[in-house]
Amino acid sequence: MNDTAHELSSSRTLWDLLARRADLTPDRPVLLQEERALTFGALRASAERVAAGLYDLGVRPGTVVAWQLPTRLETAVLSFALARLGAVQSPVIPFYRDREVGFALRESKAEFFAVPGVWRGFDHTEMARRLGAKGVFEAYDDLPEGDPAGLPAPPAEGTSVRWIYWTSGTTSDPKGVLHTDRSLIAGGSCLAHALRLSGDDVGSMAFPYAHIAGPDYTVMLLLYGFPAVMFEHFALPDALAEYRRHGVTVAGGSTAFYSMFLAEQRKRPGVPVIPSLRLLAGGGAPKPPEVYHAVVRELGVQLTHGYGMTEVPMITMGAPDDTPENLATTEGRPPEGMEIRVAAGGEVRLRGEAVCQGYLDPAQTAEAFDADGFLRTGDLGRMTDSGHLVLTGRLKDVIIRKGENVSAKEIEDLLAAHPSVGDVAVIGLPDAERGELVCAVVEGVGEPLTLAAVTSYLRAAGLSVHKLPERLEVVDALPRNETLRKVLKYKLRERYSG
């Protein structure tokens, strides 16, 4: 991290960070979207006018404001306007519907709710009214504005809870994760420190701005003073024109995004799919080693992958100067200030400024932290001698077959290298004789797969016999969420447990 970025990372609040960056480089662009651009100075000025408009509506420091908005310039302006006021923000992923949105509104006790109106064929305003939301206002093209002269002073400290993010609910309700400005700045600083970017780079946001990755990435832009292209709706190959037009140098999101870029590259081998691209980076889902090697070999760019979650937006990150072995097989190293403890049984636990304050439900908070204040992640892993973290699976993804533990991730990493496997998820299914049986669910490409062929391949790769799948399911597409395209294993368990 350069001296300027290091100094800015000490900012007390997100508004303080924006104001300091705007003073340094007011005319440099920060957000790009199609034909539009917003500079650091314009972002500050626009956010102050919108903060005044929100103040006129009755938003005060500590007021809870939920917003469910797509990845747009206006969304960033609204979020910084709320940060200027010291309001408590509750971002909601725009793909969520009545059940998740209603839960978030009730649990957060939101006093205002910003929606995009009709977006991608769905009427968010009508849903908000149906749910009985308070203070509903549309914030897509037009944002409320007023005179900043009447605003109170911006928040002076960044350690109060001002953010409620939502874990993606599966078979149970999502959890409201409590963050402060300082925890978000710490997370973004970790990302910026690891990637070794500069003011000459051009980034990209292909994920929902309402995801925890939104502030994580934005902090990095403010620390280093470079712009990012925002995608309201990301799909390939349609998005490639924007990547090329703006000369994006850093792209990514998660493993699914890497695979999508690879698929586009394979349509014209040897012709760079994005000529300016030099780095893919992301996290949020496991990365098989073969994906790393394929990206470097076929796209001709570096790939650095990291580890984060809603509770801790950035925990570890691969660095461009790591060895190929570490980049392929680990999640990178933690930054200064992030403590990682591997507890008995292999669970990864965390303590540091980037760790959330807990959950809206005090009982969930008490359960989440151990006696030493470390967050229980539910992930399994180990630390290498070089200080890199290797994730070996999830506690809930350990398949217990005839009393023996089987790691789903170990099998997934091996199968990801099979030429007829596009993607794979390994799950345990109830079995009267074994307790659980091992089931591999794969997206098939190329030659049709059989269970015999899969087990023969895994045997040749050195997998122990007791870990071999007893069932194979071939699907056109694995079920995924709409944020970082994580595979939803609970849906597979529901589908195949009958």
Buried (B, 14 or more C-beta within 10 A) or exposed (E): BBEBBEEBBEBBBBBBBBBBBBEBBBEBBBBBBBEEBBBBBBBBBBBBBBBBBBBEEEBEBBBBBBBBBBBBBBBBBBBBBBBBBBBBBBBBBBBBEEEBBBBBBEBBEBBBBBBBBEBEEEBBBEBBEEBEBEBBBBBBEEBBBBEBEEBEEBBEEBEBBBBBBBBBBBEEBBBBBBBBBBBBBBBBBBBBBBBBBEEEBBBBBBBBBBBBBBBBBBBBBBBBBBBBBBBBEBEBEEBBEBBBEBBBBBBBBBBBBBBBBBBBBEEEEEEEBBEBBBBBBBBBBBBBBBBBBBBBEBBEBBBBBBBBBBBBBBBBBBBBEBEEEBBBBBBBBBBEEBEBBBBEEBBBBBBBBBBBBBBBBEEEBEEBBBEEEBBBBBBBBEBEEEEBBBBBBBBEBBBEBEEEEBBBBBBBBBBBBBEBBBBBBBBBBEBEEBBBBBBBBBBBEEEEBEBEBBBEBBEEEEBEEEBBBBBBBBBEEBBBBBBBBBBBBBBBBEEEEE
